[in-house]
Amino acid sequence: MTELAAGFSDNIKNALAVLPEKPGVYLMHDASGKVIYVGKAVVLKNRVRSYFRNLASHTPKVKAMVAKIAEIETIVTSSEVEALILECNLIKKYRPRYNISLKDDKTYPYLKVTVQEDFPRLYVTRRQLRDGARYYGPYADAGAMHATVKLLRSMFPLRTCRKMNPDRPCLNYHIKRCLAPCAGYISKADYHKMIKSVCMVLDGRTTELERDLKQQMQEAADNYAFEEAARLRDQLQAVARLNEAQKAVTNNGGDMDIFGLGQDMTGLCVQLFFVRKGKLIGRDNFFLPDGGDTPQEVMTAFVKQYYNEATFIPKEVVLPYLPEEDEKQLIETWLADKAQRRVELLLPQRGVKKDLLKLANENAVKLLNERLRKGSLSLKNDLQAAEELQQALGLEHPLERMDCFDISHTQGSETVASMVVFRNGTSSKKDYRRYKIVSAEGKPDDFKSMQEVVYRRYRDYE
């Protein structure tokens, strides 16, 4: 024990002395009490103690983390799978500095279908609740997600109102954007058929949806319900166009998620391809900071955090780097419990899956290159603008900082001045200021207002 904890505080020594020999989760706290790392272990005693042995052999990231640990907290679980689930939830809750963060501190949107309601709605949300609704996402590309919502609402006239008004239909009914369930113009059964079709599109089951719509259209025509048949025909044509736009990538018609990984000086990028029923229906990308972790560690942490929140888990998850064998089996068991069927993590060596994995990796690298190029281009343009302004003003030295003022008032009252700042041609929002003008209050005098704000800004400078 002395050898293990030499050089560490009494809190650390005491915590290491009473570690349980059971599976669970450990939380590392810094001196301020903030959680800086969350991990799981098959045997807490062995895993936690390993951080304080042979410090010279650890990576720079682990060395930096261990140096900041002031307190260790452990939570015992009944199984390693339970520890994995708890680890994911705690990482999501605390966002520790030394854990790999899936979302890079951003909140991605979901599509929510309120199937628990009599007449469900479809809308965008950033909160995933346990309210019986169906959630799709998260979507990293918000533009593509809103395009999907627009397409679905053009195909299926769903209600958009939060509270239905039973007195009379709203404008959406008259412009054929809603079937007015509030006025009883459509039954619950028929409306839920439409919601089922919406969910099939979001699940990527467009071929199956085409078959169902053809059958419903034929039944409507046989019953001489020609308006209903025409509406179903329009939906069928829209789904057919969507089906054609989706590229068939496999012959077995299976569901897969394909993860690609790219890395450069700016960080990491994970590219995710969604394959549903053998067709590539969409993609997401995630940018992560480079914390010095190995590609295998990055993908292992990413997969756990992603599927802890994902609403659909495919049968196959294709990865550029597989977790360690024990960790791989644990994740597969966890995902199988969530999906209620077998889930397999794969690293393909040949065939279509390998080609798709290569494509995902190439796209991840491409996104990083584009981000780097755009950042360099933006910096170049800013510096060029500053140099051109320096030449136009005849300045001897580079234009490092520029303060810009403007006056605003309402017919002479409530006069305010705003100052925006540019450093080396780039806006510096942290230096922005706003001043309430008192000398010109009650009369519109921009010159006096400007005199006051310039004096107040520079009166302390010699």
N, C-alpha and C positions, 0 to 999 in steps of 0.2 A: 504493500500500500504506500509506503514512504517513497519507493522508487517511482511508482505510478504517478503520484500527485506532487512530486517535488517542485517547488517554485510556484505553486498555485495557492489560492486563498483557502482559509479554513472552510468557507462555504462549499467550495469545489471538493475539498477532501472529504467532508462529511457526506456530501451527496454521492460521491463515488463509493463510499464505504457501505451504503445501504441500498445500492441498486438491486432491483429484483431480477431473478433469473427466469423471466417470463417475457412473452411477446408484448409489445406495446409501442408507444410513441414517446419521444423525448423532445423537450422544448429548451433551447438555449436562450438565456436572457443576458442582456448586457448590464452595466452598472446602473442604468436608469430604469431597469425593469422591462425594457422593450424586448420582444421576442425577435431574435436575429436569425434563428434557424430552427426548422422542424424536421424531424426524421423519424423513421420507423425501424424496428428491429425484431428479429426472431427471439433474440435473448438480449434484453436491455443492458444487462451488466456487461456483456462482452462488447457490444457495439459502442456504448457511450465511453467506456474506458479506452477504446482504441484511439479516440481523439487525443488523449493525453499521453500516449506512448510514442516514442520515436518521432518527436516533432520534426526532426530534420528530414524525414522521409515524406512528409505531407506536402501537398501542393501549396503554392503561395496563398490561394484562397482559403484553404483550411487553416493555415498558420495564422492568417489575419483574423479569422473568425475565433479560433481558440484563444487568441490573445485578448479578445473582448468579452469572453464568457465570464459572467460574475455569478450566475446561478443556473442550476439544472433542475428542470421539472420533468417528471415522468408520469405517464398514464398507462396503466396495465390494461391489456385487452385479452379477450378469451381466445383469439386466434390471430394469425398474421394477416388474414384477409380483412378482419375488423380493424387491425392497426393501419393497413393501407388506406382504408376508407377514411378513418379518422385523420390520418396524415394529410390527405387531400383537402379535407374540410378545414383543417387548421391552417394550412398554407393559404387557402382562399380567404380565411378570416383575418390572419395577421399580416400576410404579404411580407414574410421575413426577408431581410436584405440579402442573405446568403443562399436563399433557395432560388432555383430557376423559376421565373415567373412567366406563366403562360401568356397573360394578356398585357404584359408590360404596363401595368397600371391603367389600362383602358377598360371600359365597359362596353362590350359588343352587344348589339341588339339581337332580339329573338322575334320570330313571328309567333303570335299566340292565336290559337283557335279555341274559342270558349265553348267546347263541346258539352260542358256541364249545364249550359243554358238551354232553354226551350228552343230559342232561335239564335244559334251561335253567331259570333262576329269574328272577323279576322283583323288584327291590328298589330302594330309594332310595339314592343315593350323591351325594357332593359332589366326587368326584374322577373325572376323565375320563382313562382310561388307554388305551393302544394295545394292548389285549388281545384284540381280535377280537369284543368284545361290541358290542351296539347301544345307543346312548345317545339319550334323548329329553329335550329341554329346552334351556337351563335354564329352570326354573319360578320366576317371581317370587312367585306365589301358592302357597305351600306347602300351604295348606288344600285348594285345588282339586286339587293334585297327589295328596295322600293320599286324597282322595275318589275320584280316578280309580283308584288302586291298589286301594282297597276294592271298587270296582265290578268291576274286572277279575278279582279273586280270587273274587268271588261268581259271576262268569260262567264262569270257567275254573279248575278245581281244580289249580293249579300247586303244585309242591313249594316249600316255604319253608325246609327244612333246609339248612344249609351242607354237612354231610357225611351221605350216605345210609347208613342202617343196614340191611344186607341180611338181618339176622336176622328181623325182624318189622316190619310197618307200625306207624307211630306213631298217636297219637290222631286226627290230622287225617284219616287214611284212614277211620276209623270214623265220623267226623261228616261225611263226604263233602266234605271240603275239600281232598283230595289223592287222586290215583289210584294212589298207592303204586308209583312206578317203582322204588323201592329193592327191592321184593319181586318185581319182574318182572310186575306186574299190568297193565302197559301197555307196548306196544312203543315203540321209539324213533320209528318212522315216525308212529304215531298221536299221540305226545306232540308231535312237531314240527309236526303239523297244527294242534294247539292253540296252540302258540307263534306260528305264522304268523298265526293269527286275532288273537292279542294284539297283534302288531306292526301288523296292519291297522287295529285300533281306534286305536292310538297315532298312526298315520299319517293318521287321519281318513278311511280308506277303508271306511266302514261300509256303504255301499250294495253295494259289491263283496263284502264279508263276508257280508251277508245272502244274496246269491245263492249263494255257496259253501256256506253252512250249509244252505240249502234243498236243494241237490243232495246233500250228505252225508246229510241226514236221510232223503231219499227212498231213497237207496241202502241205508241201514241198514234201513229198513222193508221194502224189497224182499227183503232177505236175512234177514228175520224177526229182526233184532237190535233188538227193541223197546225194551230198556232204553237202548241206545245212541241210538236214534232219539228217545226221550223226553228224554235229556240234551241232544241237539242242538236239540230243540224249545225247551227252556228257554233255551238260549243265544241262539237265534234271536229269541225274544220279548224278551230283554234288549237285544239289539242293535237291534231294531226300536224299542224305547222310546228308546234313545240316539239313533237316527237321527231320530226325530220331534222330539227336544229340540233338535237342531241346526238352525239357521235357514238356509234356502237364500237366498243373497244374489246369486248370479250364475247366468245361464242356460248359460254355456259350460262349467261343470264344471271350471274351472281351479284351480290352486294359486296363492295370493297371500299375501304378508305385507304388511300395511298399517300404516304408522307414523304416529302422530299426535304433535304436539308442543304442549305448553303451557308457559307461563312466568309467574311472578309474583314477589313479593318474597322468597318462601322458596326459590326455585330453579327447576329445570326438571323436567318430567315427560314421558317418552316412553311413549305407549300403543301397544301392538302387538296387532293383530288377526290371527289365523290363519285363513285361508280355505283349505279343502282340498276338492277335488272340488266346488267351487261352494258349500260350506257353511261358515258361521262356526262353528268348533269350539271356540274358546277365545281367551283374551287374556292378555297379561302387561303389567305396567307397571314402569317404572324411574324412580326419582327421582335427579336429578343436581344437584350444586351449580352455581351460576351463576358461571362464571369470566370473564364479559365477552365470550365468543365470540359470533359471529353465529349465527342459526338454521341457516344453511347449513353453517357449520363444525361445529356440534354434530351435525347429522344425518350429515354425511360421516364424522366420527370414530366416531359411534355405529354406523353400518352396518358399518364395517370391523371394529370390535371384536366386534360381535354375531355376525357371520357367520364370524369366525375361530374361534368356539367352537360355533356352532350345528350340530346334527346333520342338519338338513334345509334345503335351499335351494330355494325355489319358483321357478317360471318367471318370476314377476313380483314386483317389490318396489316398492310404491307409497309415495312419500315426499312430505311437504309442501314440501320444498326439495331440489332436485337439486344434486349436486356440480357443480363447474366441469366443462366438457365433457371436457377431457383426463382429469380425475380420474374422471369418470363412465365413460368408456370403459375406463379401467384397472380399475376395480372390477368392471365387467361381465365383462371378460376373466378376472379372478381368480375370480369366482364361477362362471363357465362351466367353468373348469378343475376347480374343486372338485366341481361338480354333474354334470360330463360331459354337459352340454347347454347350450343358450342360456339366459341369464338377462338380464332387462331391468329397468332402473330407470326408473320412470314417475312423472310428475306429471300426473295426468288433469285435463282441462279441462271434461269433461261426462260425464254418464251415471252408471251405478251405482258405478263406481270412485271418482268424485269425491264421491258421496254417502257412501260408506264412509270416505273420507279425512276428510271433514267430521265424520263421527260419531266417528272416532278422535281428532281434534283436540278436539272438545267433551268427550270423556271424559277426555282429559289435563287440560284446564282444570278439569273437575269434581273430579278427584282432588286437584289442588292446592288448590282451594277447601275441600274437605273436610279436608285436612291442616291448612290455615291455621285453619279454624274449630275443629277439635278442639284445636289448640295454644292458641288464644285462650281456648276454653272451659275447658281444664285450668288455665291460668294464672289465669283469673277465679275458679274454684272454690278454688284454693289460697289466693289473697289473701283471699277471703271467709271461708274457714275460719280464717285467722290473725286477721282482724278480730273474728270472733265469739268466739274464744278470748280475745283481748285484753279484750273487753267482759265476758266471764264472770269473768275474773280481776281485773277492776277496774284494769287497768294504764293509766298515763297515756300511755305511748309505744307505738308499734307493736311487735309481737312479731317482731323481726328474726331472732332465733335461739333455738332450743329444743333442749336436750340431754336425752335420755331414757335412763335406765339400767334394766337388768334383771340379776338374779343367777340363775345356773344352777349346779347341782352334782349329783353322783351320790351320794346318801345321805351327804352331808357331805364327800365327797372330790372332787378335781379341780374346785374352785370357780372359776368365771370370771364376769366382768361384761362386759356389752356396752353400748355407747353408740351410739345413733343420733341423727342431727342433722337438724333442719329449719331451713331459712332461708326466711323470708317464706312459711311454710306449705308449702314444697316440700322433699322429702327431699334431703339433700346427702350422697350416698354417699361422696364423697372424704373427708369428715370423720368417718366411722364409725371406732370404735376398739373393741378388745377388750383386757381386762385379766385377768391371772392373779392371783387373790386368794391371799395367803399368811397373812393374820392369822386367817382362819377355817378354815384347812385342817384336816380331820379331824373337824369338828363342823358341823352345819347351823345356821349363824347368819347369816341374811340381813341383819339389822340391822348387825352388825359388818362384814360384807362391803360393804354399802352405804356405811358410814362410810369404809372404806378407799378405795373407788373414787372417792368424791366428794372426799376429801382429795387423792388423787393427781392428780385431774383439775384441781383449782383451787388447789393449794398455791402455784403460781407467780404467782397473781393477787393484787393488793393491794386 
